[in-house]
Amino acid sequence: MGFPKILFKIVENRSCPIYAFNDSFALSGIAIPLANDNENSFITTSIISYPAGKKMCKVLNADLSKLVVQYERGDKIPVCMINCSGCTGSIRLEHSKDEHLQKLGQDTLSDELGSIVHLLSSFPFFKNIDQKNLDAVISYFKLNTYQPGDIVISKGDPGGRFYIIVSGTVNVLNHAGIIISTLDTGEVFGEMSLICNDIVNATIQVKEPSSILYIDQPNFHKILDIYPEIQRYFSRLMAERLNKSNRIRAEDLSSGITGNLSEIPPEALFQTLNMNNKTGILTLSNLSKGTARFSFRQGALIKAKYDEHAGDMAFYQILKEKSGRFRFTPGIAQEDFRTPEIGFFMKLLMEGMRRLDEGKNQNTN
């Protein structure tokens, strides 16, 4: 997904000491905001190619770089004319596109990736690659952006890509939609399905706005064959993942919750599941009208059924129950990973409690 270079040509020269009428300058670059829980950062890189034999001008550098920041990417800059800030002289430049430059950009390292090479070089995957080979390895990758809630890959999909998180955070979900880990900037996923030629073994869902590099299977195997340092990286990674998997198995992550409504009222039970971001199915039995069933995804109520009621009405009805048993079973069906919430939980709870109070008042009167 390379971005083409754009061309600025001098159309007016007012005694500039360096450049001449009709001199051309190629510009590309990208501005990327990086945000996490601890800090907000902004990275911008401009790549400016000057006319052959001409010196670089810091004043013009700053003027052209401001455009990249303003429009976020060089290729988004509209057709326009700008004046340089000037020194002993000044110039006026016109922006136009050049087909030769666009094709050239696609045959080399993507401008988008080239602008963040310095950032990528600190990532564990790229850190041990010799500097002279770094650009070549990065050129095999492409960059995508995602929004919260987007599914990057799903458990059971054919393995086809390897991913590296450039910015943002993603959640790793098991078959039941339960978050088993979180991956941040510099971390990777998807490698096991490619190395083992197997299906994807976990779902990756975006937690916050993210930029993610990816490489397809043919190119993945190509860089493995060409660069032995990458093979060593994956050997270490697989050993670390195995140790982590063994530790997880030693914990009781799948334990459910059981109890009686006489000990914990429905509103407190639902609020506990919401506040602890639980994913699973709550079954309530021995109620006045039979059995009720509610599904949660990361604390959000996504399905509700009690008697002839469904959705928010089932939720309001269950708040009236004072006795019965409940059982919470972790995990939901994969098709429920994207099921919309019934409503904002606290709003549902407040409305349910209001209805309870109204019912009590009516009974009193």
C-alpha positions in Angstrom: 0.0 0.0 0.0 2.6 2.6 -1.1 1.8 6.3 -1.4 3.0 8.1 -4.5 5.5 11.0 -4.4 4.1 14.3 -5.5 5.8 17.0 -7.4 6.4 20.7 -6.6 7.8 22.8 -9.5 9.1 26.4 -9.2 6.8 28.7 -11.2 8.1 32.0 -10.0 11.6 32.9 -8.8 12.2 36.1 -6.8 16.1 36.2 -6.5 16.4 32.8 -4.9 20.1 32.1 -4.3 19.9 28.3 -4.7 17.1 27.3 -7.1 16.0 28.3 -10.6 12.7 28.6 -12.5 11.2 25.1 -13.3 13.3 23.2 -10.7 11.3 20.3 -9.3 11.1 18.8 -5.8 9.5 15.4 -5.0 7.7 15.1 -1.7 6.3 12.2 0.2 5.7 11.4 3.9 3.3 10.6 6.6 2.2 11.9 10.0 1.1 9.2 12.5 -0.4 9.8 16.0 0.6 7.1 18.5 -1.6 6.9 21.6 -1.7 4.5 24.6 -2.7 4.6 28.2 0.6 6.3 29.3 1.3 8.9 26.6 0.3 10.5 23.4 3.0 10.8 20.7 3.1 12.2 17.2 5.5 11.0 14.5 6.0 12.7 11.2 8.5 12.1 8.5 8.9 14.0 5.2 11.0 12.7 2.4 12.1 15.5 0.0 14.1 14.9 -3.2 16.0 18.0 -4.5 17.0 18.8 -8.0 20.3 17.1 -9.0 23.3 19.2 -8.1 21.4 21.6 -5.9 21.9 22.1 -2.2 19.2 21.4 0.4 17.3 24.4 1.8 16.2 24.2 5.5 13.6 26.9 4.9 12.0 25.0 2.1 12.3 21.8 4.1 10.1 23.3 6.8 7.6 24.7 4.4 7.0 21.4 2.6 7.0 19.3 5.8 4.2 21.5 7.2 2.0 20.3 4.4 2.6 16.7 5.3 1.5 17.4 8.9 -1.5 19.4 7.7 -2.8 16.8 5.4 -1.4 13.7 7.2 0.1 12.1 4.1 2.0 13.5 1.2 -0.3 12.1 -1.4 -3.3 13.8 0.2 -2.0 17.3 -0.4 -4.3 18.9 -3.0 -3.2 20.7 -6.1 -2.0 24.1 -4.8 0.6 26.8 -5.0 2.8 27.8 -2.0 5.4 30.5 -1.3 8.5 29.6 0.5 9.1 31.5 3.7 12.1 33.3 2.1 15.6 34.3 3.1 17.5 36.7 0.7 15.1 35.7 -2.0 12.0 33.6 -2.4 10.2 31.2 -4.7 6.6 30.2 -5.6 5.9 26.5 -6.2 3.0 24.7 -7.9 2.0 21.1 -6.9 1.3 18.7 -9.7 1.4 14.9 -10.0 3.9 13.0 -12.1 3.2 9.5 -13.3 6.8 8.5 -13.5 7.2 9.3 -9.8 4.1 7.3 -8.8 5.4 4.1 -10.6 8.9 4.6 -9.1 7.4 4.7 -5.6 5.6 1.4 -6.1 8.8 -0.4 -7.1 10.8 0.7 -4.0 10.1 0.8 -0.3 6.6 2.2 0.4 6.8 5.9 1.4 4.4 5.1 4.2 6.8 2.5 5.6 9.9 4.4 4.8 8.7 7.2 6.9 8.6 5.0 10.0 11.6 2.8 9.5 13.3 4.4 12.5 10.3 3.4 14.6 10.1 -0.2 13.3 13.9 -0.7 13.8 13.3 -0.7 17.6 10.7 -3.5 17.4 11.8 -7.0 18.6 11.0 -8.5 15.1 13.3 -6.0 13.3 15.8 -5.3 16.0 18.3 -8.0 15.1 18.1 -7.5 11.3 21.3 -6.0 9.9 20.8 -2.4 9.0 21.7 -2.9 5.4 18.9 -5.5 5.1 16.2 -3.7 7.1 14.7 -1.7 4.2 14.5 -4.9 2.1 12.7 -6.8 4.9 10.3 -4.0 5.6 9.5 -3.6 1.9 7.7 -7.0 2.0 5.1 -5.6 4.5 2.0 -3.5 4.1 0.2 -1.3 6.6 -3.5 -1.2 7.5 -5.4 0.8 10.1 -8.2 -0.5 12.3 -10.9 0.9 14.6 -12.0 -0.4 18.0 -14.1 -3.5 17.6 -12.7 -4.5 14.3 -11.8 -8.2 13.9 -8.4 -8.6 12.3 -8.4 -12.4 12.2 -10.9 -15.0 13.5 -10.3 -18.3 15.2 -10.7 -21.1 12.7 -9.8 -19.0 9.7 -7.1 -20.3 7.3 -3.7 -18.9 8.3 -2.6 -16.4 5.7 -0.8 -13.5 7.2 1.7 -12.5 9.9 1.0 -9.2 11.8 3.1 -6.6 13.7 1.3 -3.9 15.8 2.8 -0.5 14.9 0.5 1.5 17.2 -2.6 0.7 19.3 -3.8 -2.3 21.3 -5.6 -5.5 20.4 -7.3 -8.2 22.5 -6.7 -11.9 22.0 -10.0 -13.8 22.3 -10.5 -17.6 22.8 -13.2 -19.7 21.2 -15.7 -18.4 23.7 -14.9 -14.7 23.2 -13.1 -14.3 26.5 -10.1 -12.0 26.5 -7.0 -14.2 27.3 -4.4 -11.6 26.6 -3.7 -8.1 25.2 -1.1 -7.2 22.6 0.5 -3.7 22.3 2.9 -1.8 20.1 5.7 -4.0 18.7 4.0 -7.3 19.5 3.1 -9.8 16.8 0.4 -12.4 16.0 -0.6 -14.9 13.3 2.8 -16.5 13.0 1.9 -19.9 14.4 -0.7 -20.6 11.7 1.9 -19.7 9.0 4.8 -21.6 10.5 2.7 -24.7 11.3 0.5 -24.3 8.1 -2.6 -24.5 10.4 -5.8 -22.6 11.0 -5.8 -19.5 13.2 -6.1 -20.5 16.9 -7.4 -17.2 18.4 -9.5 -14.2 17.4 -7.8 -10.8 17.4 -10.1 -7.9 18.1 -9.0 -4.3 18.1 -9.2 -2.5 21.5 -8.2 1.0 20.4 -7.3 2.6 17.1 -4.4 0.7 15.6 -2.0 0.6 12.8 -0.8 -3.0 11.9 1.8 -4.2 9.5 1.1 -7.5 7.7 2.8 -9.8 5.3 1.2 -12.7 3.3 2.3 -16.3 3.4 4.5 -16.5 0.3 6.5 -13.4 1.3 6.6 -14.6 4.9 8.3 -17.8 3.9 10.6 -15.9 1.5 12.0 -13.7 4.2 12.4 -16.7 6.5 14.5 -18.4 3.8 16.6 -15.3 3.1 17.3 -13.9 6.5 18.4 -16.4 9.2 18.1 -13.8 12.0 14.3 -13.9 11.5 14.3 -17.7 12.0 16.1 -17.2 15.3 13.5 -14.6 16.4 10.7 -17.0 15.8 12.5 -19.8 17.7 12.7 -17.6 20.7 9.1 -16.4 20.3 7.8 -19.9 20.1 9.7 -20.9 23.3 8.2 -17.9 25.1 4.7 -18.6 23.9 5.0 -22.2 25.1 6.1 -21.2 28.6 3.2 -18.7 28.8 0.7 -21.3 27.6 1.9 -23.6 30.3 1.4 -20.9 33.0 -2.1 -20.1 31.7 -3.1 -23.8 31.9 -2.0 -23.9 35.5 -4.6 -21.2 36.3 -8.3 -21.8 36.6 -9.4 -19.3 33.9 -12.6 -21.1 33.1 -14.1 -21.2 36.6 -17.8 -20.3 36.6 -20.0 -18.6 39.2 -22.9 -20.2 41.0 -25.2 -19.1 43.8 -28.6 -18.1 45.0 -30.6 -14.9 44.3 -31.5 -14.8 48.0 -27.8 -14.2 48.7 -27.1 -11.7 45.9 -30.0 -9.8 44.2 -30.3 -9.8 40.4 -29.2 -6.1 40.1 -26.0 -6.7 42.1 -25.3 -9.9 40.2 -25.6 -8.2 36.8 -23.6 -5.2 37.9 -20.8 -7.5 39.1 -20.6 -9.2 35.7 -20.6 -5.8 34.0 -17.9 -4.2 36.2 -15.6 -7.2 35.8 -16.0 -7.3 32.0 -17.2 -10.9 32.0 -17.9 -12.8 28.8 -20.3 -15.8 29.1 -23.8 -16.9 29.7 -25.8 -16.4 32.9 -28.5 -18.9 33.5 -31.1 -18.3 36.2 -33.4 -21.2 37.2 -36.2 -22.0 39.7 -37.7 -18.5 39.0 -41.4 -17.6 39.2 -41.7 -18.0 35.4 -39.2 -20.7 34.7 -35.6 -20.2 33.5 -33.9 -17.1 32.1 -30.8 -16.8 30.0 -28.5 -13.8 29.5 -25.4 -13.4 27.4 -22.5 -11.0 28.2 -19.6 -10.0 26.1 -16.8 -8.2 28.0 -19.4 -6.9 30.5 -21.9 -5.8 27.9 -25.4 -7.4 27.8 -26.0 -8.7 24.3 -28.8 -11.3 24.7 -31.6 -11.7 27.2 -34.5 -14.1 27.3 -37.0 -14.7 30.2 -40.5 -16.2 29.8 -42.1 -14.5 26.7 -39.8 -11.4 27.1 -36.6 -10.7 25.2 -34.0 -7.9 25.2 -34.4 -5.0 27.6 -37.8 -6.2 28.7 -36.4 -9.6 29.9 -33.8 -7.6 31.8 -36.4 -5.5 33.5 -38.5 -8.5 34.4 -35.6 -10.5 36.0 -34.9 -7.6 38.4 -38.3 -8.5 40.1 -37.1 -11.9 41.1 -36.1 -12.5 44.7 -35.3 -16.2 44.8 -33.9 -18.8 42.5 -30.5 -20.1 41.5 -27.9 -18.8 39.0 -25.0 -20.2 37.1 -22.5 -18.2 35.0 -20.6 -20.2 32.4 -17.7 -18.4 30.7 -17.7 -18.1 26.9 -20.1 -17.3 24.1 -20.6 -18.6 20.5 -18.3 -17.1 17.9 -21.2 -15.6 16.0 -22.0 -13.5 19.1 -18.6 -11.7 19.0 -20.2 -9.0 16.9 -23.7 -9.1 18.3 -24.8 -5.5 19.2 -25.4 -4.6 22.9 -28.9 -4.5 24.1 -28.2 -1.0 25.5 -25.7 0.9 27.7 -25.7 -1.2 30.8 -25.9 1.5 33.5 -28.8 3.1 31.6 -30.6 -0.3 31.5 -30.0 -0.8 35.2 -31.3 2.7 36.1 -34.4 2.2 34.0 -35.0 -1.2 35.5 -34.7 0.1 39.1 -37.0 3.0 38.3 -39.6 0.5 37.1 -39.2 -1.5 40.2 -39.8 1.6 42.4 -42.9 2.4 40.4 -44.2 -1.1 40.9 -43.6 -0.9 44.6 -45.4 2.4 44.8 -48.4 1.1 42.9 -48.7 -1.9 45.2 -48.5 0.3 48.2 -51.3 2.5 46.9 
